[in-house]
């Protein structure tokens, strides 16, 4: 998280909504030598109390979860380089604008009996975004093939105790300078630049 409080104007509800919509992030769990990291799709409950996910059974995180452990999920959004020239005001420096949310909580393994329901809920969540394509379901799979694949993964749940976000969108610049940078950033370098530009333009209405 960026230390400047001006970039932390989003409340918990907005941070959770952002993470819920993205549905994918970097799971981190502490270990003796270095943090254990895994990239995971996840589902956040409607009340924001927990995030459900699954892991490959051979994942070192699974082996570490003999009991619930503190964990974080880092969720990245649009990001892009900002050239000082774009502001139209002197004495600026290069920077990088971005949106990121960190979910904090305790991660635990769940009973294997919950896995099928989790997979069905996850696929329904993502498949709904592909409409009008008919949704894929686990029911389309051969039962033995599905059972074989399910034996390779385990369900897990992180009980969320915090949702902190950095929305670094040039809030610390004059409105005209921020708008000028937003016009240029969409043609720059980064990821999801059109969305980033739109968020930069919306800063004055969000804050």
C-alpha positions as CSV (number, residue, x, y, z in Angstrom):
1,X,0.0,0.0,0.0
2,X,1.2,3.5,-0.9
3,X,1.9,5.5,2.3
4,X,0.3,8.7,1.2
5,X,-3.2,8.9,2.7
6,X,-4.5,11.0,-0.2
7,X,-4.5,7.7,-2.2
8,X,-6.6,5.9,0.3
9,X,-10.0,7.7,-0.1
10,X,-11.9,4.5,-1.0
11,X,-13.8,3.0,1.9
12,X,-14.0,-0.7,2.8
13,X,-17.2,-1.3,0.8
14,X,-15.6,0.1,-2.4
15,X,-12.4,-1.9,-1.8
16,X,-14.4,-5.1,-1.3
17,X,-16.5,-4.4,-4.4
18,X,-13.3,-3.9,-6.5
19,X,-11.8,-7.2,-5.3
20,X,-15.1,-9.0,-5.7
21,X,-15.4,-7.9,-9.3
22,X,-11.8,-8.7,-10.2
23,X,-12.0,-12.2,-8.6
24,X,-8.3,-13.0,-9.0
25,X,-5.3,-12.1,-7.0
26,X,-2.0,-13.1,-5.4
27,X,-2.3,-15.1,-2.2
28,X,0.5,-14.7,0.3
29,X,1.2,-16.7,3.5
30,X,4.2,-16.2,5.8
31,X,6.8,-19.0,6.0
32,X,10.2,-19.4,7.6
33,X,12.4,-18.7,4.6
34,X,10.2,-16.5,2.4
35,X,6.5,-15.8,1.9
36,X,4.5,-18.6,0.1
37,X,2.8,-17.1,-3.0
38,X,0.1,-18.4,-5.2
39,X,-2.1,-16.8,-7.9
40,X,-5.7,-17.7,-7.3
41,X,-9.3,-17.0,-8.4
42,X,-11.6,-16.4,-5.5
43,X,-15.1,-15.5,-4.6
44,X,-16.0,-12.9,-1.9
45,X,-19.2,-13.4,0.1
46,X,-21.9,-10.8,-0.2
47,X,-21.3,-9.5,3.3
48,X,-17.6,-9.3,2.7
49,X,-16.8,-11.7,5.6
50,X,-14.8,-14.3,3.7
51,X,-13.2,-15.2,0.4
52,X,-13.4,-18.8,-0.9
53,X,-10.7,-20.3,-3.2
54,X,-9.1,-23.6,-4.1
55,X,-5.5,-24.7,-4.3
56,X,-3.7,-27.5,-5.9
57,X,-3.2,-30.2,-3.3
58,X,0.6,-30.1,-3.8
59,X,0.8,-26.4,-3.3
60,X,3.2,-25.6,-0.4
61,X,0.5,-23.3,1.1
62,X,-1.7,-26.4,1.5
63,X,1.0,-28.2,3.4
64,X,1.5,-25.1,5.7
65,X,-2.2,-25.0,6.6
66,X,-2.3,-27.6,9.4
67,X,-4.1,-24.8,11.2
68,X,-5.5,-21.4,10.2
69,X,-2.8,-18.9,9.3
70,X,-2.6,-15.1,8.6
71,X,-2.7,-14.4,4.9
72,X,-3.2,-11.6,2.4
73,X,-4.7,-11.5,-1.1
74,X,-3.3,-8.7,-3.3
75,X,-5.7,-7.7,-6.1
76,X,-4.3,-5.6,-8.9
77,X,-6.3,-3.3,-11.2
78,X,-5.4,-1.0,-14.0
79,X,-2.0,0.6,-13.9
80,X,0.1,2.9,-16.1
81,X,3.2,5.1,-16.3
82,X,2.7,8.9,-16.0
83,X,5.1,11.1,-17.8
84,X,5.8,14.5,-16.1
85,X,5.3,16.2,-19.5
86,X,1.6,15.3,-19.5
87,X,0.6,17.5,-16.6
88,X,1.3,20.7,-18.3
89,X,2.9,22.2,-15.1
90,X,6.6,22.5,-14.3
91,X,8.8,20.6,-11.8
92,X,7.0,17.2,-11.9
93,X,8.6,13.8,-11.8
94,X,7.7,10.4,-13.4
95,X,5.3,8.2,-11.5
96,X,3.0,5.2,-11.9
97,X,-0.7,5.3,-11.3
98,X,-2.6,2.2,-10.2
99,X,-5.4,0.6,-8.3
100,X,-4.6,-2.2,-5.8
101,X,-6.6,-3.8,-2.9
102,X,-5.1,-6.0,-0.2
103,X,-7.4,-8.4,1.6
104,X,-6.2,-9.4,5.1
105,X,-7.4,-12.3,7.1
106,X,-7.0,-15.9,8.3
107,X,-6.7,-18.7,5.7
108,X,-8.0,-22.2,6.5
109,X,-8.6,-25.4,4.6
110,X,-12.2,-26.5,4.2
111,X,-13.7,-30.0,4.1
112,X,-13.4,-31.7,0.7
113,X,-17.2,-32.0,0.7
114,X,-17.4,-28.3,0.0
115,X,-15.2,-28.4,-3.1
116,X,-17.9,-29.3,-5.7
117,X,-20.2,-26.5,-4.5
118,X,-17.2,-24.0,-4.6
119,X,-16.3,-25.0,-8.2
120,X,-20.0,-24.6,-9.3
121,X,-20.2,-21.2,-7.7
122,X,-16.9,-20.1,-9.2
123,X,-17.7,-21.2,-12.7
124,X,-21.2,-19.7,-12.5
125,X,-19.7,-16.3,-11.4
126,X,-17.2,-16.2,-14.3
127,X,-19.4,-17.8,-16.9
128,X,-22.1,-15.2,-16.3
129,X,-19.8,-12.6,-17.7
130,X,-19.6,-14.4,-21.0
131,X,-23.3,-14.2,-21.8
132,X,-25.0,-14.8,-24.2
133,X,-22.7,-17.9,-24.4
134,X,-24.4,-20.8,-22.7
135,X,-22.7,-21.3,-19.4
136,X,-20.3,-24.1,-18.8
137,X,-21.1,-26.3,-15.7
138,X,-19.4,-29.2,-14.1
139,X,-22.4,-31.2,-15.2
140,X,-20.9,-31.2,-18.7
141,X,-18.0,-33.3,-17.5
142,X,-17.7,-37.1,-17.3
143,X,-18.2,-38.0,-13.6
144,X,-15.0,-40.0,-13.3
145,X,-12.9,-37.3,-15.0
146,X,-14.4,-34.6,-12.7
147,X,-13.7,-36.7,-9.6
148,X,-10.1,-37.4,-10.8
149,X,-9.5,-33.6,-11.2
150,X,-11.2,-32.7,-7.9
151,X,-8.8,-35.1,-6.1
152,X,-6.0,-32.8,-7.1
153,X,-7.3,-29.6,-5.5
154,X,-8.6,-28.6,-2.1
155,X,-11.0,-25.8,-1.0
156,X,-9.9,-23.0,1.3
157,X,-11.4,-19.9,2.9
158,X,-9.9,-16.7,4.1
159,X,-11.9,-14.9,6.8
160,X,-11.5,-11.3,5.9
161,X,-10.5,-8.9,8.7
162,X,-9.4,-6.0,6.5
163,X,-9.7,-4.6,2.9
164,X,-7.3,-1.8,2.2
165,X,-6.9,-0.1,-1.1
166,X,-4.5,2.2,-2.9
167,X,-6.3,4.2,-5.7
168,X,-3.3,6.3,-7.0
169,X,-5.0,8.4,-9.6
170,X,-3.1,11.8,-9.4
171,X,-5.3,13.1,-6.6
172,X,-2.4,15.1,-5.4
173,X,-2.3,17.2,-8.7
174,X,-4.5,20.1,-9.7
175,X,-7.7,19.0,-11.5
176,X,-6.5,20.4,-14.9
177,X,-3.2,18.7,-14.6
178,X,-4.9,15.4,-13.7
179,X,-7.3,15.7,-16.6
180,X,-4.4,16.4,-19.0
181,X,-2.5,13.3,-17.8
182,X,-5.7,11.2,-18.2
183,X,-6.0,12.2,-21.8
184,X,-2.4,11.0,-22.5
185,X,-2.2,7.9,-20.3
186,X,-4.6,5.9,-22.4
187,X,-1.9,5.9,-25.2
188,X,1.0,5.1,-22.9
189,X,2.4,2.0,-21.3
190,X,0.7,-0.2,-18.7
191,X,-2.4,-2.3,-18.4
192,X,-6.1,-1.5,-18.8
193,X,-5.2,2.1,-19.6
194,X,-8.6,3.2,-20.8
195,X,-10.1,2.2,-17.5
196,X,-7.3,3.9,-15.6
197,X,-7.9,7.1,-17.5
198,X,-11.6,6.9,-16.7
199,X,-10.9,6.5,-13.0
200,X,-8.5,9.5,-13.1
201,X,-11.3,11.6,-14.6
202,X,-13.7,10.5,-11.9
203,X,-11.5,11.4,-8.9
204,X,-13.2,14.7,-8.2
205,X,-16.6,13.0,-8.1
206,X,-15.4,10.0,-5.9
207,X,-13.7,12.2,-3.3
